[in-house]
Amino acid sequence: MAIRRLDPTRRDFVEQALALAGAAFATSTLRAAEGPAASPASPSEKIRVAVIGCNGQGGSHINEWIANPDAELVAVCDCDPGAYEKQGRKYEKLGRRPDYVKDVRKLLERTDIDAVSIATPNHWHALMAVWAMQSGKDVYVEKPCSHNVDEGRVITQWARKLGRICQMGVQSRSTTGSRQTMEFVRSGAIGPVKAAHAVCFKKRPSIGHVTTPAPLPEGIDFDLWAGPAPDVVPVRSRLHYDWHWNRITGNGDLGNQNPHELDRCRWALDKHELPKRVVSFGGRLGYVDNGDTANTQMTIYQWDDCVLVSDVRGLPIKTPVTYGLTMHDPVRSPTAIYYGTKGFVVSPSYYAGIAFDYEGHELGKWEGGNYQQHFANFVGAVKSRRPEDLNLDIEEGHLSSALAHLGNVSWMLGETVSAGARPTLAANDPRVAASLESFETHRRDNTIDFAQTPLILGRELSIDPATERSNDAEANRLFTRDYRKGFELPRV
């Protein structure tokens, strides 16, 4: 079955596509097309969708596509047949079972699919998004849209080159309460916003320590699960979900939960480029296990005129955290805070916000919305063919994802330090100082033994927002990755 192409065929592009896709693509005939491939003929027709990856967040995708009156769930793709079967009750709502496809390359050969939504492990996001767009499909991809800094820019370049609609799945960009909150911030009622807190307090248990490879679910195609990563079964207790805490496939909670808060903060700061300076510190504190990402991590991002602080904690919060804002309840869960010159806004969820002045008077409160609004926004843009209709176009998604990646690069290049060590970047800023003090209290509350689980002070990075590169060669090497043969990321 032919793959729909969107740009004139180029010899090197075709050769690369054949090498990437393996036998399934190698036997296909690639044909060029002028402009975007066929989408529904009119705005009244349904968008035909496939979900790729359904073991975790993909289950939510299935629910949302079933509930969307303008979409038809055609197929579900997962290299683990058990993950497809696990969603059986959801298919009952649909009234039929969507097609099961094990190999994403086979799925992308189909011409009866207009769009895909991707909810695989992070290391697959960029490659699947690019392959899907090359095959003529629009893309909704979960956060982070990339596994490293370079990948998000590459996805954006392909979306622009091929005229595809590509949105990242940070649902707060579309919920009623979140958008109303941001309208208030934009109104100037709290003055210019020059600082923000992206808080990720989310208790995470240790994944345990074993010395043998993870048992593989029956029927899984591990070669497909690994994709661009090494074809080596990881040493840990389970394969699924715990991939978040191994850096070859995941990005820790800085790149798992925190992109939601990082994105809201960058939205409030109105920044549409990477920061100029970044430093991160923390560690996999209190866990002696098979994970290699930080579970307690503070990252400071600095532009010329503002600062953003990420505060990630997987251990229990024992001392209430207010960051000096005693007029508001302590922070206990993932939260975004925006500090203006005349007041501040707390966004405690994807659906809400509450504003105060610094004397403690409430200025406004907003709440409401649901995940479906973000999926509906994507469908609307697929029909209009206007990327500007997206609430979180892939370029903006790339920037928010890259914030997480920059923090992890800084941390990975860091050095072990003793208790009390602190980064110097923006250390005099009151928001940074409040986070540093709270971080130290949190460490003491959980009686961390740095001899067992070391504290790492990351390398301070200088970034050129125009090139999205550092002046540090080691850091730049970590802005990308080595791709396994047959799963290389196509470059524009």
C-alpha positions as CSV (number, residue, x, y, z in Angstrom):
1,M,0.0,0.0,0.0
2,A,1.4,3.4,-1.0
3,I,2.4,6.0,1.6
4,R,1.0,9.5,0.9
5,R,3.8,11.9,0.4
6,L,3.6,15.7,0.8
7,D,6.7,17.1,-1.0
8,P,8.4,16.3,-4.2
9,T,10.4,13.0,-4.0
10,R,14.1,13.5,-3.4
11,R,16.5,10.7,-3.9
12,D,18.2,11.1,-0.6
13,F,14.9,11.4,1.2
14,V,13.5,8.3,-0.3
15,E,16.7,6.3,0.4
16,Q,16.6,7.4,4.0
17,A,12.9,6.6,4.4
18,L,13.5,3.1,3.0
19,A,16.3,2.5,5.4
20,L,14.3,3.8,8.3
21,A,11.1,1.9,7.8
22,G,12.6,-1.5,7.1
23,A,10.9,-4.2,4.9
24,A,7.4,-2.8,5.4
25,F,8.3,0.5,3.9
26,A,10.9,-0.9,1.5
27,T,8.2,-2.8,-0.4
28,S,5.9,0.3,-0.6
29,T,5.8,2.7,-3.4
30,L,6.5,6.3,-2.3
31,R,4.5,8.8,-4.3
32,A,4.8,12.5,-4.2
33,A,1.9,14.9,-3.9
34,E,1.6,18.7,-4.2
35,G,0.6,20.3,-0.9
36,P,-0.9,18.6,2.1
37,A,-2.3,15.1,1.7
38,A,-6.0,14.6,1.6
39,S,-7.8,15.4,4.8
40,P,-11.6,15.2,5.3
41,A,-13.3,16.8,2.3
42,S,-15.4,19.2,4.3
43,P,-15.5,20.5,7.9
44,S,-18.6,18.3,8.5
45,E,-16.7,15.0,7.9
46,K,-15.1,13.1,10.7
47,I,-11.3,12.9,11.2
48,R,-10.1,9.3,11.1
49,V,-7.7,8.8,13.9
50,A,-5.3,6.1,15.2
51,V,-3.8,6.0,18.7
52,I,-0.2,4.8,18.9
53,G,0.8,3.5,22.4
54,C,-2.1,2.6,24.7
55,N,-0.6,1.2,27.8
56,G,-0.7,4.4,29.9
57,Q,-1.7,7.9,28.8
58,G,-2.8,6.3,25.5
59,G,-5.8,4.9,27.3
60,S,-7.0,8.5,27.9
61,H,-6.4,9.2,24.2
62,I,-8.8,6.3,23.4
63,N,-11.4,7.7,25.7
64,E,-11.1,11.2,24.2
65,W,-11.3,10.1,20.6
66,I,-14.3,7.9,21.3
67,A,-16.0,10.9,23.0
68,N,-15.2,13.3,20.1
69,P,-18.2,13.7,17.8
70,D,-15.9,14.9,14.9
71,A,-13.5,12.0,15.1
72,E,-13.6,8.3,14.3
73,L,-11.2,6.0,16.1
74,V,-10.0,3.7,13.3
75,A,-7.1,1.8,14.8
76,V,-4.9,1.3,17.9
77,C,-1.2,0.5,17.5
78,D,1.0,-0.9,20.2
79,C,3.9,-3.3,20.1
80,D,2.4,-5.0,23.1
81,P,-0.8,-6.8,22.3
82,G,-1.7,-7.0,26.0
83,A,-1.8,-3.2,26.1
84,Y,-4.4,-3.2,23.3
85,E,-6.5,-5.9,25.1
86,K,-6.3,-4.0,28.4
87,Q,-8.4,-1.2,26.8
88,G,-11.3,-3.6,26.0
89,R,-14.0,-1.9,28.0
90,K,-13.3,1.4,26.3
91,Y,-14.0,-0.3,22.9
92,E,-17.4,-1.3,24.2
93,K,-18.3,2.4,24.3
94,L,-17.3,2.6,20.7
95,G,-19.6,-0.3,19.8
96,R,-16.8,-2.1,17.9
97,R,-13.1,-2.9,18.3
98,P,-10.8,-0.6,16.4
99,D,-8.2,-2.4,14.3
100,Y,-5.2,-3.6,16.2
101,V,-1.8,-2.9,14.5
102,K,1.4,-4.1,16.1
103,D,4.0,-2.3,13.9
104,V,3.7,1.4,13.6
105,R,5.3,1.2,10.1
106,K,2.3,-0.9,8.9
107,L,-0.1,1.6,10.5
108,L,1.5,4.5,8.7
109,E,1.1,2.7,5.3
110,R,-2.7,3.0,5.6
111,T,-4.4,5.7,3.6
112,D,-7.7,5.5,5.7
113,I,-6.1,7.4,8.6
114,D,-6.0,11.2,8.7
115,A,-4.3,11.8,12.1
116,V,-2.5,9.9,14.8
117,S,-2.1,10.6,18.5
118,I,1.1,9.4,20.1
119,A,1.4,8.2,23.7
120,T,4.4,6.0,23.6
121,P,7.5,6.2,25.8
122,N,9.3,9.5,25.2
123,H,12.2,8.1,23.2
124,W,9.7,7.3,20.3
125,H,7.8,10.6,20.2
126,A,9.9,12.5,17.7
127,L,10.5,9.6,15.2
128,M,6.9,8.6,15.2
129,A,5.7,12.2,14.7
130,V,8.1,12.7,11.8
131,W,7.2,9.4,10.2
132,A,3.5,10.1,10.5
133,M,3.8,13.5,8.9
134,Q,5.9,12.1,6.1
135,S,3.1,9.6,5.5
136,G,0.5,12.4,5.2
137,K,-0.9,12.4,8.6
138,D,-1.5,15.1,11.2
139,V,-0.1,14.5,14.7
140,Y,-1.1,15.0,18.3
141,V,1.9,14.0,20.4
142,E,2.1,13.7,24.2
143,K,4.4,15.8,26.3
144,P,7.3,16.0,26.2
145,C,7.1,16.0,22.4
146,S,10.8,15.1,22.3
147,H,13.4,13.1,24.1
148,N,16.1,15.7,23.7
149,V,16.5,19.4,22.7
150,D,17.1,18.8,19.0
151,E,14.2,16.5,18.4
152,G,11.5,19.2,19.1
153,R,13.1,21.5,16.5
154,V,13.2,18.7,14.0
155,I,9.5,17.9,14.4
156,T,8.7,21.6,14.0
157,Q,10.8,21.8,10.8
158,W,9.0,18.8,9.3
159,A,5.6,20.2,10.3
160,R,6.4,23.4,8.5
161,K,7.9,21.8,5.5
162,L,5.1,19.3,4.9
163,G,2.2,21.6,5.9
164,R,1.0,19.3,8.7
165,I,-0.9,20.1,11.9
166,C,1.0,19.0,14.9
167,Q,0.0,19.7,18.5
168,M,1.6,18.7,21.9
169,G,-0.6,17.2,24.6
170,V,-0.5,19.7,27.4
171,Q,-4.2,19.9,28.1
172,S,-4.2,23.1,30.2
173,R,-3.6,25.1,27.1
174,S,-7.2,24.5,26.1
175,T,-9.2,24.2,29.4
176,T,-11.6,27.0,30.1
177,G,-10.2,27.8,33.6
178,S,-6.6,27.8,32.5
179,R,-7.3,30.1,29.5
180,Q,-9.4,32.5,31.6
181,T,-6.6,32.6,34.2
182,M,-4.1,33.5,31.5
183,E,-6.3,36.2,30.1
184,F,-6.3,37.8,33.6
185,V,-2.5,37.6,33.7
186,R,-2.3,39.1,30.2
187,S,-4.6,42.0,31.3
188,G,-1.9,43.4,33.4
189,A,-3.9,43.2,36.6
190,I,-0.9,41.8,38.5
191,G,1.6,43.9,36.6
192,P,4.4,42.5,34.4
193,V,5.3,38.9,35.2
194,K,9.0,38.5,35.8
195,A,9.2,35.3,37.8
196,A,7.4,31.9,37.9
197,H,7.5,28.7,39.8
198,A,6.9,25.3,38.0
199,V,6.2,23.1,41.0
200,C,6.1,19.3,40.6
201,F,5.4,17.8,44.0
202,K,4.4,14.3,43.2
203,K,5.4,11.4,45.5
204,R,7.0,8.6,43.5
205,P,8.0,5.3,45.0
206,S,11.4,3.7,44.3
207,I,11.3,1.3,41.4
208,G,13.4,-1.2,43.4
209,H,16.8,-2.7,42.7
210,V,17.3,-5.9,40.7
211,T,20.2,-7.4,38.8
212,T,18.3,-9.1,36.0
213,P,16.6,-7.7,32.9
214,A,12.9,-6.8,33.1
215,P,10.5,-9.6,32.3
216,L,8.9,-9.0,28.9
217,P,5.1,-9.1,28.5
218,E,3.9,-12.1,26.5
219,G,3.7,-11.3,22.8
220,I,5.6,-8.0,22.9
221,D,7.9,-7.1,20.1
222,F,10.8,-5.7,22.1
223,D,12.7,-4.5,18.9
224,L,9.7,-2.2,18.2
225,W,9.5,-1.2,21.9
226,A,13.2,-0.2,21.8
227,G,13.0,1.6,18.5
228,P,15.7,4.3,18.3
229,A,17.1,3.2,21.7
230,P,19.6,0.3,22.2
231,D,18.0,-3.1,21.6
232,V,18.9,-4.2,25.2
233,V,16.2,-5.2,27.7
234,P,16.7,-2.8,30.7
235,V,17.7,-4.1,34.1
236,R,14.7,-3.3,36.4
237,S,11.6,-4.9,37.9
238,R,9.2,-4.1,35.1
239,L,9.4,-2.8,31.5
240,H,6.3,-0.6,31.3
241,Y,6.0,2.8,33.0
242,D,9.3,2.6,34.8
243,W,10.9,3.7,31.5
244,H,10.3,7.2,32.8
245,W,13.2,6.8,35.3
246,N,15.8,5.6,32.8
247,R,17.4,8.3,30.7
248,I,17.7,6.3,27.5
249,T,13.9,6.2,27.2
250,G,12.6,8.8,29.7
251,N,13.4,12.1,31.2
252,G,12.5,11.8,34.9
253,D,9.7,13.8,36.4
254,L,11.3,17.0,35.1
255,G,10.4,15.7,31.7
256,N,7.3,13.7,32.7
257,Q,4.9,15.7,34.9
258,N,6.8,19.0,35.0
259,P,6.3,20.0,31.3
260,H,2.7,20.8,32.2
261,E,3.9,23.4,34.8
262,L,6.9,24.6,32.8
263,D,4.6,25.2,29.8
264,R,2.1,27.2,31.9
265,C,4.9,29.3,33.4
266,R,6.5,30.0,30.0
267,W,3.0,31.0,28.7
268,A,2.6,33.4,31.6
269,L,6.1,34.9,31.1
270,D,5.3,35.3,27.4
271,K,8.7,33.8,26.4
272,H,8.9,32.2,22.9
273,E,12.6,31.2,22.9
274,L,14.9,29.2,25.1
275,P,16.5,30.9,28.2
276,K,20.0,32.2,28.1
277,R,21.2,30.5,31.2
278,V,20.3,27.2,32.9
279,V,21.5,25.3,35.9
280,S,20.0,22.3,37.8
281,F,20.9,20.4,40.9
282,G,19.5,17.5,43.0
283,G,19.7,13.8,42.6
284,R,18.0,10.5,42.9
285,L,17.9,11.2,46.6
286,G,16.8,8.5,49.0
287,Y,16.4,5.8,46.3
288,V,18.9,3.0,45.8
289,D,17.3,1.5,42.7
290,N,17.6,0.9,39.0
291,G,16.6,4.5,38.1
292,D,19.2,6.9,36.8
293,T,17.1,10.2,36.6
294,A,16.8,12.7,39.4
295,N,13.7,12.4,41.7
296,T,14.4,15.6,43.7
297,Q,15.6,18.4,41.4
298,M,15.6,22.2,41.3
299,T,16.3,23.9,38.0
300,I,16.8,27.7,37.4
301,Y,16.1,29.2,34.0
302,Q,17.1,32.8,33.3
303,W,16.2,35.1,30.4
304,D,17.5,38.7,30.3
305,D,14.4,40.0,32.1
306,C,12.9,37.1,34.1
307,V,13.5,33.9,35.9
308,L,11.7,30.5,36.0
309,V,12.3,28.0,38.8
310,S,11.4,24.3,38.5
311,D,11.0,22.5,41.8
312,V,10.6,18.7,41.4
313,R,10.2,16.4,44.5
314,G,9.3,12.7,44.5
315,L,9.8,12.3,48.2
316,P,7.1,13.1,50.8
317,I,6.5,16.8,51.5
318,K,6.6,17.1,55.3
319,T,7.2,20.8,55.9
320,P,4.5,23.0,54.2
321,V,5.9,24.9,51.2
322,T,4.5,28.5,50.7
323,Y,7.5,30.2,49.0
324,G,6.7,33.1,51.3
325,L,3.2,33.4,50.1
326,T,1.5,33.0,53.4
327,M,-1.8,34.3,52.1
328,H,-2.3,31.1,50.0
329,D,-2.5,27.5,51.1
330,P,0.7,25.5,51.1
331,V,1.7,23.9,47.8
332,R,1.2,20.1,48.0
333,S,0.8,19.0,44.3
334,P,1.9,20.0,40.8
335,T,1.3,23.8,40.6
336,A,2.3,26.8,38.6
337,I,2.8,30.2,40.2
338,Y,3.2,33.5,38.3
339,Y,4.6,36.5,40.1
340,G,3.7,40.0,38.9
341,T,4.9,43.3,40.3
342,K,1.4,43.9,41.9
343,G,0.3,40.4,42.7
344,F,0.5,36.8,41.8
345,V,-1.5,33.9,40.4
346,V,-1.5,30.3,41.6
347,S,-2.6,27.6,39.1
348,P,-3.1,24.5,41.2
349,S,-4.3,22.2,38.3
350,Y,-4.9,22.1,34.6
351,Y,-8.3,23.7,35.0
352,A,-8.0,26.5,37.6
353,G,-6.3,29.6,38.8
354,I,-6.6,32.1,41.7
355,A,-5.1,35.6,41.9
356,F,-4.0,37.6,44.9
357,D,-2.4,40.9,45.6
358,Y,0.6,40.9,48.0
359,E,-1.6,42.1,50.9
360,G,-3.6,38.9,50.7
361,H,-6.7,40.1,48.9
362,E,-8.2,37.7,46.4
363,L,-8.4,39.3,42.9
364,G,-10.1,36.6,41.0
365,K,-10.7,32.9,40.6
366,W,-11.3,30.7,37.6
367,E,-12.0,27.0,37.0
368,G,-13.5,24.6,34.6
369,G,-12.8,22.5,31.4
370,N,-11.7,19.1,30.5
371,Y,-9.2,17.1,28.4
372,Q,-11.6,16.9,25.5
373,Q,-11.1,20.7,24.8
374,H,-7.5,20.1,23.8
375,F,-8.4,17.2,21.5
376,A,-11.3,19.3,20.0
377,N,-8.9,22.1,19.4
378,F,-6.6,19.8,17.5
379,V,-9.5,18.5,15.4
380,G,-10.6,22.1,14.6
381,A,-7.1,22.9,13.3
382,V,-7.0,19.7,11.2
383,K,-10.1,20.8,9.5
384,S,-9.1,24.4,9.0
385,R,-5.5,23.5,8.0
386,R,-4.3,26.5,10.0
387,P,-1.5,25.7,12.6
388,E,-2.2,29.1,14.1
389,D,-5.6,27.7,15.3
390,L,-3.8,25.3,17.6
391,N,-3.6,26.2,21.3
392,L,-0.2,24.5,21.6
393,D,1.4,24.3,18.2
394,I,4.4,22.0,18.0
395,E,7.0,24.9,18.1
396,E,5.6,26.1,21.4
397,G,5.5,22.4,22.6
398,H,9.1,22.1,21.6
399,L,10.2,25.1,23.7
400,S,8.4,23.8,26.8
401,S,9.8,20.3,26.3
402,A,13.3,21.7,25.8
403,L,13.2,23.4,29.2
404,A,13.1,20.0,30.8
405,H,15.8,18.6,28.6
406,L,18.1,21.6,29.3
407,G,17.7,21.0,33.1
408,N,18.6,17.3,32.7
409,V,21.6,18.1,30.5
410,S,22.9,20.5,33.2
411,W,22.3,17.9,35.9
412,M,24.0,15.0,33.9
413,L,27.1,17.2,33.4
414,G,27.3,18.0,37.1
415,E,29.5,17.0,40.0
416,T,28.9,15.5,43.4
417,V,28.8,18.1,46.1
418,S,28.3,18.1,49.9
419,A,25.2,19.2,51.8
420,G,24.6,22.9,51.7
421,A,26.1,23.5,48.2
422,R,24.0,25.7,46.0
423,P,24.0,27.0,42.5
424,T,24.9,30.7,42.1
425,L,22.7,31.5,39.1
426,A,20.1,34.2,40.1
427,A,20.7,33.3,43.8
428,N,19.7,36.8,44.9
429,D,16.3,36.5,43.3
430,P,13.7,36.1,46.1
431,R,11.9,33.3,44.3
432,V,15.1,31.4,43.7
433,A,16.2,32.0,47.4
434,A,12.8,30.7,48.6
435,S,13.2,27.5,46.6
436,L,16.7,26.9,47.7
437,E,15.7,27.3,51.4
438,S,12.7,25.0,50.9
439,F,14.9,22.4,49.1
440,E,17.3,22.3,52.0
441,T,14.4,21.8,54.5
442,H,13.0,19.0,52.3
443,R,16.4,17.3,52.3
444,R,16.6,17.4,56.1
445,D,13.0,16.3,56.5
446,N,13.7,13.1,54.5
447,T,17.1,12.5,56.2
448,I,18.9,12.0,52.9
449,D,22.2,10.2,53.2
450,F,24.4,11.8,50.5
451,A,26.9,9.0,50.9
452,Q,24.4,6.6,49.5
453,T,22.5,8.9,47.1
454,P,24.7,11.8,46.1
455,L,23.7,15.4,45.6
456,I,24.7,16.6,42.1
457,L,25.3,20.3,41.3
458,G,24.8,20.7,37.6
459,R,26.9,22.6,35.2
460,E,25.7,26.1,34.4
461,L,24.9,26.3,30.7
462,S,24.8,29.4,28.5
463,I,22.4,29.0,25.6
464,D,22.1,31.0,22.4
465,P,18.3,31.1,21.8
466,A,18.7,31.8,18.1
467,T,20.7,28.6,17.4
468,E,19.4,26.6,20.4
469,R,22.9,25.6,21.1
470,S,25.2,26.0,24.1
471,N,28.8,27.2,24.1
472,D,29.6,23.9,25.8
473,A,30.5,21.0,23.4
474,E,29.7,18.3,26.0
475,A,26.2,19.8,26.5
476,N,25.6,20.1,22.8
477,R,26.3,16.4,22.4
478,L,23.6,15.7,24.9
479,F,21.2,17.9,22.9
480,T,20.8,14.8,20.6
481,R,21.3,11.1,20.9
482,D,22.6,8.1,19.0
483,Y,19.9,6.4,17.0
484,R,19.8,2.7,16.4
485,K,20.2,1.6,12.8
486,G,16.8,1.5,11.1
487,F,15.4,4.0,13.5
488,E,17.4,7.2,12.7
489,L,15.6,10.5,13.0
490,P,15.1,12.0,9.5
491,R,16.5,15.6,9.3
492,V,15.2,18.3,7.1
